[in-house]
Amino acid sequence: MNGSPRWPVRAVPWVAGALALWALIPFGIWWAGDDPRYFEAAWQAWVWGTLLSLCIAAAALVLTRGTVTLAGLTLWRRIVARPAAVWWVAATGVLLAALSVLACLFVFAGNPRTVDGFADLFQARIFLAGRLWVPAPSPELLANFATLHMIVGPARWFSQYPPGQALVLAAGLALGAWWILNPLFALALAAATYRVARWCTDEATARLAGVLLCLSPFVVAVSGSELSHLPAVTLGLLAAAAATTVGGRRWVAGALAAGALLGLMLAFRPLDAVAAAVPVAAIALLVARRKTAALALVAVGGALLTIPTLWYNSRTTGSWLEFGYRYLWGPSLGLGFHPVPWGIPLTPARAVGLTGLDLHQLNLYLFDAPFPVLLLVAIGFVVGRRALAARDAIPLTGVLALLAAFFTYWHRDVFYGPRFLFSAVPWFVILAARAVVLLRRSGREIIPGATSGLAAAFAVAVLALVGLVSIAPARLSAYRRATPVFDLHPGRDAARLGIHHAVVVIPDGWGTRLIVRMWALGVPLRRSTRIYEDIDACTLEQALDAAALDESGVRRGALLPTLDSLAALLRSGVAGGATEDPNLRLSVGRPLAPPCRAELARDSIGFLAYAPFLYLNRPLLDGDIVWARDLGPWNAALFAHYPARRLYRYAPVERGGPPIFTPLLRPAVASGVE
């Protein structure tokens, strides 16, 4: 059906095995500086979880004399044999959509959880106001409103990200809630994954892939979040699904649609879109009769649908080809081995370690299984290597393309899993489903009608069940409890209390206040991160105070050289647990200056975070309630800017207590320090 095996097909088991080893060998410890305990805990969980699961599976096989496997096989064959595949696809799609809503509302409290999402949601407000950008706050107010990943000034205020996700969130906000479109993308992702898996393999694998999507806590969590990964991966898989039609009568429409979907994907995650083009091209080359023409049409469709994103760049950053994050952070943000905006510079060895760490985290988070999923994929493809065909190489192509794209990217983080690999997750899911099917079809008969491969597949099912019961609930609970401040709904609280025509300040920690004050005093964002890391908080506080209070402007003009000189002293201090901020560092052995003691006292009761609530504002900061960052004694300019409004502080009034709205008295001075 899929053609005779050739060298790419014969290489599939070896490549799968190499990825499994890459994930298991601790390159992340040796070359990426990760904590060995992170790997040790995972290995211990896998060993004991696997032993427990195998014991359960063996006991079931012995007690039922193997008939449990036959019963499971009979049930699965009935599922696969049902001719109405559309109903199966609809069922898995609706289930995934429902799970995304449940995750959003009950795990994430219906709130954004990431700095990326905070920026995209404010950009969504800007779009809803009919604008691409809005005027930046004045320098006197900038520290009250500036947040990470937003470009603020000198004239324009907009998100550093491409416009796609902000448009999706804007549509959701217009309909009543930012997450409303997530279920539609989840449903489309399930349908596209089925279509591509069915084309690459067979009906059993395609239906199992749909089940595995729904069983993946990683997929469910990201689908319930505000991140751009869900729309991006959906568009990428839809493009691959469209590419499977270029061998038919409507090949022109299929090729143009595949390219157009990739072009739209660029508006969400540009590098992921480049990687997604590789499996699309591979599919087109496999099935198209007129291969060059098909690829040309894919390119045309892609070029046409990238124009809106490039136009958006030209209207915001001033250059068609310059995205916001590069405009904000400079060339060091890009791919390659060079100095980076923050963190450790990338080297080839570190790139190997970081990629291995990504794969290790995929083993941990994809299914929460007590067994490395990439090792399962390798075993399945090695055992079933004789049954492989040309199309089996496509899912692995999708995986390798994204791994290659991010190999020379310096930054990594974990949100519900290795999120930079999320655009390849459906390909990993198809590989896992195919591996299980290959494993089930292998082996020798051990009892009438049952083979050793069937017993192995049953053991895999037990492994999955043990993970879902023992690991997944705890992980989702940890997500829910991790950041209590993100569970708050100050807008709802204000409406319930009848607060109107007001300015509400929300306290950030001292460290965040120092960073935004640097921005307001003219320190470029790309420099502020390093400066904050190299100077202890009290020294930085005094330097900023001196510049802000100097009416002559001399110290403000010399602030950046002054901070560079202080950073060169290498007196960054130590994190001593003085507040709830684990990153706040103070010098040891030196008494704190009075302004520093006052800042610590301000944080002693507790603080929240302002960035998650920036999007509650209207983009021109003229709504019924203006939500601003609490800068303590530096709020006077903010309050003077809104002379006729009532003033409140939304914060705890006792340690560990809930935040409440506390009325504030208007300061006696119109500007400067209260």
N, C-alpha and C positions, 0 to 999 in steps of 0.2 A: 504493500500500500504506500509506503513512504520512500520507496526507492532502495537500491542495494547499498550496503554499507561501503563507505569510502574512508580515506584516512581521517577526515574530521570526525567521523562517527566512531572509528576505532579509538580515537584519542579521548572521547568523552569520559569513559571510566577513569582514565589516568588523570585527566584534569579534575574530575570530581574528587578523586583521592588526594590530589595535591592541595585542593582547597580545604579538605578535611584536616590534613596535616598542618596546613598553614594556620588553621584555627586552633589546633591543639598544642602545637609547639609554642612555648611562651615568648615569642618575639616581643610581645608588648612589655614584658618585664625587662628583657635584655636591651632593647633598642628604643623603646618609647617611654621608659621610666615609670611604668605602671606598678602598682602595689602588688607584690607577690601574693598577698592574702586574698586578693580579688580572684585570682586564678585558683588558688588552693581551695577556697570555699566552693567554687563551681565544680572542681574535680571531685571533691568529697561528696557533694550532693549528687553528682552523676553516678559515682560508684555505688553509694548506698541506695539511691533511687532505682538504679538498674537492677541491683540484687533483689530489692523488695519486689519490683515489678516482675522479674523473672520467676521469683518464688510463687507469686500469685498466679502467673500464667501456667507454671508447671503444675501447681496444685489443681487448677481448673482442668488442665488436660488429663491429669491422672484420675481425678474423681469422676470425670465424664467419659473417660477412655477415648478422648479425642473428639467426641461428638460435638463439643462446644464449638470447635472450629468449623465443622460441617454446618451447624446451625447458622453460624455467622456468615459463612459463604453462601448459603441458600438465601438468606435475607439480602445480602449484598447483590446477588445475581438478580433477584426480583426487582431491586431498585434500579439496577443498570438496564434490565430488560424492558422496563416500561417505555413505550415508544414516545410518549409526550415529554421529550427533553425540555421543552419550553417551560413546562410546569416545574420541573426540577430546578431549572435556572431561576425561575421566578421565586421559588420557595427559598433558595439559598440567598438570593439577592434581597428579598424582603427581610429575611432573618438578619443578614449583615446590617441592613439599614436600621432595623429595630435595635440591634445591639449598639450601633453607633449613637443612637439617641439616648439609650440607657446609660452608656458611658458618659456622655456629655452632661446629662442632668444629675445622675446619682454618684458618679465618680468625680466629675469636675465641677459640680454645682452650677452648671450652665455658664461658667466663667472662662475667659481665656487664661492660659497658664504659662505662656512663654513670652519672652521679650520680643520675639518675632511677631507673635500675634498681637501684642499691644500696639506695635507700630502699624501693622496692617489694619487693625480696627480703627485707628485714628485716621488713616488714609481713606478708609471706607467712609467715614464721616465727611471727609473732604470731597469725595466723589458725590456723595448724596447732596452736598451743597452746590453741585454743578461746577466744581472746580477741579483742576489737576493739582494745585498747590494753593496755599494761603499765605498771606504775609506773616513773617516771623514775629514773635513777640519782641517788644523793645528790649534793649540790653538790661534795663532795670528789672524787667519781669521774666527774663529768659530762664533764670534758675528755678523759678516757680513752676515752669511748664515743660522744660526740656527733658527728654527721655532718650535712652539709648536707642540706636537704630533709626532715629529721626534726624533728618537734615534740617537744622534750624539756622537759617540766615545764610548770608547777610540779609537777603530779602525774602527768600522762599522757605516754606516749611512744608515738608512732605516726607514720606517714608523712603528708606533706602532700597526697598524691595521693588521688583517688577510689579506691574499693576494687577496681575491676574487674580491673586487671592484677595486683594482689597476689593475688587469688583464683586467677587463671590460673596464676601462678607457684607458689602453694601446692599446687595440684593436681599440677603437674609435680614439685615436690619430693616430694610424697607417693608419686608413681609412680617416683621414682628420679632425676630430673634436671629442673631448672627449665624446660628448653626442650622438653620432650616434646610439649606441645600445639601448638607452633608449626607443625609440618607439617600438622596438621588445619586450622588457620586458613588456611594457605597454600592447601591444596586447596580449601577452601570459597571463598576469594577468587577462585581461578581459575574455579570453577563459576559464581559470582555474576556475575563480569565477563562471561563468555560469555553468560549469560542476558540481562543488561541490554544488552550490545552487540547481540545478535541481535534484541532487541525494538526497539532504537533504529534499527538499520540493516539489515543482511542477514547471511547465513551467512558470506560471505567475510570481512567485517569482523570478525565475532565470532570466527572461528577465528584470524584474524591477531592480534587483540587478545590471545588466549591465548598465542600465540607470543611476542609482544612483552613480556608480563608476565615470562615466563621468561628473556628476553634482557636484562632491565633489571637491571644491577648494583645500582641503588638499591633495587629491590624485593627482590632476593635478600638484600642485606646487612641491610635492616631486618627481613626475615622470619627471619633467623638471630639476631637480637638479642633482648634482654630488654625492648625498648621496648613501650609500649602501643599504638603506631600500627598494628601488624598486626591485633590483634583489633578495634580501632576501625574501621579501613577495611573489614574483612570484614563487620562488623555493618551498616555503612552501605550497602554494596553489596547485601547480603542484603535489607535493607529496601527498596531500590530494586527488586530482583528481585521481592519480594513485592508491591510496588505495581503491577507490570505485570499482576497477576492480578485487579485490582479491576474489570475490565470483563467478567469472566466470571460463571459461576453461583456460584462460591464467593467472591464479592467481599467478603462480610463477614469471612470468615476471612483473606483477603488483606490487607484494610485493618487489621484488628487485629494481624496478624503484623508488618506494616510498622511500625506504631507501637510495638509491643513491642520490636522490634529496635532502633529509635531510642532507646527508653527504656533498654535495656541498654547501648547505646553511651555514654549519659551517664555510666555508671559507669567509663568508660575515659578519654574526652576530651570533656568537656561542650561546649566551644565547637564542636568538630568535629561533634558530634551536632546542634547547632542548624543548622549549615551543611548537614549531610546531609539535614535535613528539607525543604530547599527543592526539590531534584530529586525527592524522593519525592512531595511535594505536586504538583509539576508533572506527574509521570507520572499521578498519580491524576486530576488535572483533565483530562488528555488522554483517558483511557480509560474513566473511570467514567461510568455512565449516571446515577447519582444522586450528583452531585458533592459536594453539601453533606454528605450522609450519609456518603460515603466519607471525606471529610476529618475529619468528626467522629469516626468510628471509629478513624482513624489517631491522632487526638489522645487518645482514650480509651485505646487500647493503649499509647501512649507514657506517659501519666500513670500508668497502673497499674505499669509496669515501672520508673519512676523512683523509686517509693516506697522500695524497698530502699536506694538510694543516699542519698536524703534522710534516711532513718532512721539510716543510718550516720553522716551528718553530725551529726545530733542527739546521737548517743551519743559522738562524739569532740570536735567543736568546740563542742557545746552548742546549735547552731542548725541547723534543718533546711536552711536555704538558704545556710549558710556552709561553703564547701569549705575543706579544710585549708590550702591555699596562701594563701588570702586571710586566714585566721585567723593564719597565721604572719607574712605580709609586710605586711598591712594594705591599706587601700583603694588605695594607689598601685600595687598589682599589677594592677589591673583595666584594662579598655579605656578609651581616651580620651587626650586630649592634656593631660598633667599630669606632675608630678614622678614619678620611677620609683625602685624600690628600689635599683637599681644601673645604671650606664651613663648614656647620654645621654637626657634627656627627649624625648618624642615630640612632634613638630610635624607639621602637615599636609604640609609639604614633605619632611620626613624619612620620613613614612609612604609617600609616593610613591617615594622612593629605596629604602626597605627592600623594598617590594613588587616594585619592578623588580629588586632584587638577588635576591629569591626566584626570580623568573622566569628571571633569568640563570643561577642555579645549577641550575634545572631543565633548562635547555638543556645544561648541562655534565654533569649526573649521571644523568639519566633513562636514557639508553641509552649513555652514553660515546661518542656518535657524533661524528665530526669535522665536524658541521654542526648549526646550531641547530634543535632539534626543533620549536620553536614556529614558526619560519619555514617549515619543511616543512609543518606543519599549515595555516598561512595560505595557502601556495601551493596545496595540494591543495584547500582549500575554495573558493578563488577560481576555480581552473580548473574545478572540478566544481560550481559554484554552481547551475547549471540542474537538476542532479539532486537537489538537497536537498529534504527534506520536513520536516514539522512535528517529527518525533521527533529530527531531527539537532540541534535546539536543546537537547535534554536534557543531553548530556554537557557542553556549554559552560555550561549553567546550574549543573551541579555544580561546575565549576571556579570560576565567578564567585562562587558562594555562599561558598566557603571563602576566596577572596581578599578578599572584602568583610568576612568575619568577622575576619580577622587584620589588616585595614588599620589599625585603631586599636589594635593590640596592639604594645607597645613593644619586646619582646624577640625576637631571632632567634638561631639557632645552626645549625650544620651538623653533622649526624651522618649520614654516608654520602649526603648530599644535603640539600636544604632540607626538613627533616623536618616542619616545620609545614604543608607542602603535601602530606604523604603521603596524607592522607585523600582528596585529589583525584587522586592518581596514576592509579587505574583510569580515571577520566574522561579524563585526558590520554592514556592509552594507547588508549582507544577513539577519541579524536579523531585520534591519529596513525595508527591502523589505517584509519580511515575516509578520511583524507587520501590515504594510499597507494592505496587502492582507487579513489577518485575520480580520482586522477592516472593510474592504469593504464587506466581506461576512457575517458580523454580523448584528444585528439589525432587526427591524420590518419594514414592508412596510409602507411608508408614502404617496406615490402616486403610481399609477399603474406602476410596474416595477422598482421602486426605493425604497431603504431602508434607514433607518437612518445611517447604516454603510456606505453606498455609499456616503451619504452626508458628513460623517466624513472624508472619504477618499478624497473627493473633497476639503474639508477644508485643509487637509494636503498638497494637491497639490498647493493650493493657498499660504500656508505658505512657501513652497519651492520656489515658484515663487517670492514671496516678498523678500526672502532672497537673491536669485540670482540677483535680480534687484537692491536692496538697500544696501546690505552688501558686496557681493563677489567682485564687481568691485572696491570698495574702499579699500578692503583688498589687492587685487592684486596690485593696484596702490601703496599702502603703501610698499609692498615688493619691488617694482621697485625703489621707491624713498628713501628707508631706508638707503642704504649705497652707496653713489655716487662713492666712490673709487672702488667699485667692478664693475662698468660699464666701467672702463678704459681698453684700449687695448694697452699698451705700446709697445708690439712687433710689432703690425701693424703700430703704429705711427713711430717707428724707421725705419721700412722698407720703409715707404712712404717718409721719409726724407733722405734715403740713408745712414743711420748710420751703419757702419760695423767695425769689429775688435775693439771693444770698451768695456769698463767697465762702466756700468750705475748704479749709486746708487739711491735708492729710500728711502725717509725719513719715518721712523716710529716716533711715539711719544716718548717723553722723558721716560715715564714709560716703554715702551717696550724695549728701549735701555738699561735701567737699568737692566731689567731682563736678557736679552741675555748677557750682560757684566758679570753678576753673573755667568752664565753658563760657559763663556769663562775663568773665573778665578777659576773654579773648584767647584763652589757651585752646588750640585746636584739639578736637576730640581724639584724633589719632595720636596726639602727644600726651593727652591727659592720662591715659591708661598706664603708660610707663611711669609717669611722674608719680601717680598715686602709689604705685608699687614700690617706689624707691625712696619715699619720704614718709616718716612717721606722721600720724594724724595731727598731733599737736603742733609740730613744726609747720606743717602745711596750713593749718588753721591760722596761725599767727602771720604767715606770709600773705595769705589771702585777705585777712583783716586789714593788714597794713596797706595793701594796694587799694582796697575798697574805700578806706577812710581817708586816703590821701587826696585832698581837694586839688592839689597842683597837677595831678595826673602823672607825675614823674615815676612813682613806684608802680603804677599800673602799666606804664609803658615799658618798664624794665622787669615786669613780672616773670615773663617766660625765661629770660636769662637767669634771673634770681632762682627760679625753681630748678633750672638745669644745674646750677651751682650746688644747690642743696642736694639734688639727687646724686651728684658726683661724689658726695661725702660718704655714700653707702651706709646711711644710718636709717634704714627702713623700719626699725623697731621690730617688735614681736607681737604676735597675736596672743593677748593675755586673757581673753574672756572678759574684758571689762564691760561689754554689752552683749546683746544677743547676736550682733554681727560677728561671725567667725573670722572675717577678713580684716577687721579693724586692728591696726597695729600701733603700738605706743612704745616710746623709748623706755628702757629699763634703767632704774637708778637715778632718774632725774625727776624732780617735782613738776607737776603739771601747772602750766600757767592758768590764771583765773578763767580766761575764756574757754580753755579746754575742759576745766572742771565743770563749767556751766553746760557745755555740750554733752558731757557724760551724764550729768544730772538730768538733762532733757530726755535722754534715751533710757534712763534707769527704769521707768515704769513700763516701757515697751514702746515699740513703734510698728508701723505697718509698712506699706510700700505704695508709692504714688503711681508708678507706671501702669499697673493694671487698670487704673481708673481714669487715665487721660482721655480715653475714648468716650467717657460720659459727657464730655464737653462738646458744644458746638464748635466747629473748627475756627470760627472767628472769636471764640472766647466771649460770647455775648449771650449765652443761654440764660434760662431762668436761674439756674445754679451754675456758678463757675467753680470748677474743682481744680485746686492748685496744690502744689507741694508746700508743706509747712517748713519755712526756713527760720522759725523762731524770731530772733531779734532783727532779721533781715526781711521781714514781711511788710515793713512800713510802705514801701513803694507800691506793692500789690494792693494794699488796703486803700491807699490814696487814689489808685487808678479806678476804684469802684466806690466812690464816696457815698452813694445812696443805698448801698446794700448792707444787709445784716451780715455779721461775721460769725463763723462757727469753726470749731476744730473737731474733726472726726477721729477719735483716738481713744484708747483705754485711759481710764482715770485711776486705775489701780493695777498693780502687776498681775498679769494673768486674767484680767477682766475683759469683757467684751468692749469693743469701741462704741462710744456714744457721741452724740452731737453736743458739744459744750459751747455756749455763747461766748464770744470774745468781745472785749472792749476795744474800741477804735483807738489806736495809738495817738499820742499827743503831737507827734511830728509827722510831717507830710512825706518825708523821704529819708533815706539812710537807715539808721538803726533805731529800733523802737526804744 
